[in-house]
Amino acid sequence: MSFTVAIVGRPNVGKSTLFNRLVGKKLALVDDTPGVTRDRRPGDARLMGLTFTIIDTAGLEEADEESLQGRMRAQTEAAIDEADLSLFVVDAKNGLTPVDTALAEMLRRRGKPVVLVANKSEARGSDSGFYDAYTLGLGEPTPISAEHGQGMIDLRDAIVAAIGKDRAYAKEDVAVTDVDIPPSENEADGEDEEPIYDDTKPLRVAIVGRPNAGKSTLINRFLGEDRLLTGPEAGITRDSISVEWDWRGRTIKMFDTAGMRRKARVTEKLEKLSVADALRAIRFAETVVIVFDATIPFEKQDLQIVDLVLREGRAAVLAFNKWDMIEDRQAVLADLREKTDRLLPQARGIRAVPISGQTGWGLDKLMQSIIDTDRVWNKRISTARLNRWLETQQIQHPPPAVSGRRIKLKYMTQVKARPPAFMISCTRSDALPESYTRYLINGLRADFDMPSVPIRIHFRSAENPFESKKKRT
């Protein structure tokens, strides 16, 4: 059985840097600004033969419970209660503060194992801060440099001593599962059967939107607990936090992201890092839920976020949040449907669901829309069906003529899914107008029931075997 470790300490002592070091990648945002981390973030850590779950936490400060800092403190205390062991990080370079002393007392009251970590011990003048750490009464401090990776062997030994050797090196039983073989890029001709959709894999869902649209509140309602920090302040979430839960037997991995403002308004370095982290979450997700504030929907930034998600090739679902604040719901719903069709023509048929993250109204319908959209995003159509369809489309609406010769679409196949992409072999592919491509895409959406996902069509000119031969004189 593995164990869980929480990294705790006051702001700006290097907790997130240590977290990134232990998980082996830059998951947590790191900046000189104190208080970058606000939610608790789990990760899979590896340290010199040890494997365990690590939790990055917000810097602990004395604050009123109702304030933002107070709510951040509550998140950190929840991580300490969840963990089997705490790494209490102090700053050896700048020395101890009264906050460190108060945190040491709080950890002692918890009665759980604690490893005292003196970070930044490589800095000149850090000796005094290192020796001052003995006064906290938590045993011998472990000197490390999270930034440079120094002292990691000593840290491992301290963790093993605190948690126990048997617990530290215990192996979990690993179930043998079938090997995941991705579908081939091309399907055989003549078969009308489509591959069975695999609903056993975890579904990665990113929740994006403008600041204060209610993204974190929505995820907390799904989880049934205050897992993510929320409040009336805009921009509380700074980096992408992933949480897992089950919905009707399907594992869902949701990513909460920072609110995305217009690029011209993003000036601070920290906010740029937050937006970049949100963009990474979109690229690694399978389905993206764009959360709109139903009281002020279809702001320019809302439309740009939808366009960004579709250009990235993700499956998209719109969630009109704060529906509990709408009075004339029937009229507002009709207005939202009209604006969705008019303002988002590139997302024809996109699923849009009114919800309330505060009360939980509409969340089952939203989850079903997410599952249905992901199913379409993974859809594959046999070559035989596509070519019969292509022949019908050309009869109903023939391609245009160029220089007196009509363009002929000869052959069509699906080259990939996620999102669905097709290749059409034709004559004069460079002369085919964009309007005819839109005609084919709209036809695919309607005839093969493929709403709300990006569809790509690539055209390839048929090779002329005599083109390279020179005429004889």
LOFI-569105 format. One record per residue (C-alpha): residue in three letters; x, y, z. Coordinates in steps of 0.5 Angstrom, whole numbers, plus 500, padded with zeros to 3 digits. Example, Ala and Ser with C-alpha at 12.3 -4.5 7.8 and 13.67 -1.06 7.14 Angstrom:
% residues 2
ala525491516;ser527498514;
***
This chain:
% residues 473
met500500500;ser503507498;phe503513502;thr501520502;val506526503;ala503533504;ile508539503;val507545508;gly510551510;arg509559509;pro509562503;asn515563498;val519558501;gly520553495;lys514548496;ser512548489;thr519548487;leu520541491;phe513539488;asn516539481;arg522536483;leu519530486;val514529480;gly519530475;lys516535471;lys513542472;leu506541474;ala506547479;leu507554477;val513557480;asp514565481;asp517569486;thr511572488;pro508569495;gly502566495;val502563487;thr499556490;arg492557492;asp489550492;arg492543494;arg495539488;pro496532488;gly502528484;asp506522483;ala512523486;arg519518485;leu525519490;met531515490;gly527508489;leu521511493;thr514512490;phe508516493;thr503521493;ile505528494;ile501534495;asp503541494;thr499546498;ala498554499;gly503557504;leu500557511;glu498564514;glu495567520;ala488570517;asp481570518;glu477564516;glu472568511;ser478571508;leu481568501;gln488567506;gly483564511;arg480559506;met487557503;arg489555510;ala483551510;gln485547504;thr492546506;glu490543513;ala485539509;ala491536506;ile495535512;asp489531515;glu489527508;ala497525508;asp500520512;leu507525513;ser508532512;leu514535509;phe515542513;val519546509;val523552512;asp527558508;ala534557511;lys537563507;asn532568510;gly531564517;leu525563521;thr519567522;pro513567528;val509564522;asp514558522;thr513557530;ala506557529;leu506552524;ala510547528;glu506548533;met500546529;leu503540526;arg505537533;arg498538535;arg496533529;gly500528532;lys502525525;pro510524522;val513531520;val520531516;leu523538517;val526541511;ala531546510;asn530549503;lys535554500;ser541551504;glu546552498;ala545559499;arg551563502;gly549565509;ser544559510;asp548556516;ser544560521;gly537559518;phe539552518;tyr541551526;asp535556528;ala530550525;tyr532546531;thr529551535;leu522548532;gly522542536;leu521537530;gly528534530;glu534535526;pro532539519;thr534536513;pro538541508;ile536541501;ser536545495;ala529544491;glu531548485;his538545484;gly536538486;gln541537492;gly540533498;met535529495;ile538522498;asp538525505;leu531527504;arg529520502;asp532517508;ala529522513;ile522520509;val523513510;ala525514518;ala519518519;ile514513515;gly517506517;lys521502512;asp516497511;arg511502509;ala516506505;tyr518500500;ala511497500;lys509494493;glu502495491;asp498489487;val498491480;ala492488476;val494486469;thr490489464;asp489489456;val494492452;asp491499449;ile492498442;pro490505438;pro486504432;ser489504425;glu489510421;asn486507415;glu480502415;ala479497411;asp474498405;gly467494404;glu466494412;asp460498415;glu461496422;glu464502426;pro469500432;ile466500439;tyr467506443;asp471504449;asp468507455;thr473504460;lys478509460;pro478515464;leu475521460;arg480528461;val475534461;ala478541462;ile473546465;val475553462;gly472560461;arg472567463;pro474569471;asn469568476;ala464564471;gly464559477;lys468553474;ser471551481;thr464552484;leu462547478;ile467542480;asn466542487;arg459541486;phe461535482;leu465532487;gly460533493;glu466537497;asp469543497;arg476541494;leu477547490;leu478554493;thr472558491;gly469565493;pro467572490;glu474574488;ala475574481;gly482570479;ile482565485;thr485559481;arg492560478;asp494554476;ser490548473;ile488543478;ser486536476;val481532480;glu478525479;trp471522481;asp466517478;trp460518474;arg456512473;gly462508473;arg466512468;thr472515471;ile472522470;lys479526470;met477534471;phe482540470;asp480546473;thr483552470;ala485559471;gly480564468;met482567461;arg482574460;arg483578453;lys490578451;ala491585451;arg489585459;val494580461;thr500584463;glu503581469;lys508575469;leu504570473;glu497571470;lys501569463;leu503563466;ser496561469;val493562462;ala499558459;asp497553464;ala490553462;leu492552454;arg496546456;ala490543460;ile486544453;arg491541449;phe491535454;ala484534455;glu479530450;thr473534452;val473542454;val467545457;ile466552456;val463555462;phe459562460;asp456566466;ala448566464;thr447573466;ile452576462;pro453571456;phe457571449;glu462576451;lys467577446;gln472573450;asp467567451;leu467567443;gln474567443;ile475561448;val470557444;asp474558437;leu481557441;val478550443;leu475548436;arg482550433;glu485546438;gly481540435;arg478539442;ala470536443;ala467542446;val460543450;leu457550453;ala455550460;phe451556461;asn452557469;lys448561474;trp442559472;asp439559479;met439567478;ile435567471;glu428569472;asp425568465;arg428562464;gln424560458;ala425567454;val433567456;leu434560454;ala431561447;asp435567446;leu441563448;arg440558443;glu439563437;lys445567439;thr449560439;asp447559432;arg448566430;leu455567433;leu458560433;pro457558426;gln463554426;ala460550432;arg454548429;gly450543433;ile454544439;arg451542445;ala449547450;val446546457;pro444551462;ile446549469;ser447551476;gly454550480;gln451553486;thr445548487;gly447542482;trp441543477;gly443540470;leu449537472;asp447530470;lys445533463;leu452536463;met455530464;gln451526459;ser453531454;ile460531455;ile460523454;asp456524448;thr460529445;asp466525447;arg463519443;val462523437;trp470526437;asn472518437;lys467516432;arg470513426;ile466511419;ser468506414;thr471507407;ala465504404;arg460508407;leu464515406;asn464513399;arg457512398;trp455518401;leu461522397;glu457520391;thr450522393;gln453529395;gln456530388;ile450528385;gln446533389;his451539389;pro456538384;pro463541385;pro464547381;ala468547374;val474550373;ser477553366;gly471549363;arg473542367;arg469540373;ile472538379;lys471531381;leu472528388;lys474521387;tyr475517393;met474519401;thr477515407;gln477517414;val485518416;lys484519424;ala479520429;arg480525435;pro477529432;pro475526426;ala479528420;phe478525412;met482525406;ile479526399;ser482524393;cys480529387;thr482533381;arg485540382;ser484540389;asp488547390;ala482550386;leu476547390;pro473553394;glu472554401;ser464554400;tyr464547398;thr468544403;arg463547408;tyr458544404;leu461537405;ile463538413;asn455540414;gly453534410;leu458530415;arg455533421;ala448532419;asp448525415;phe453521420;asp450525427;met457529428;pro455535432;ser459539436;val466537434;pro471540429;ile471536423;arg477536418;ile477535411;his484534407;phe484534399;arg489531395;ser490531388;ala490525384;glu497523381;asn497524373;pro502518371;phe504522365;glu505529368;ser513527369;lys514525362;lys516530357;lys513530350;arg517527344;thr519532339;
***
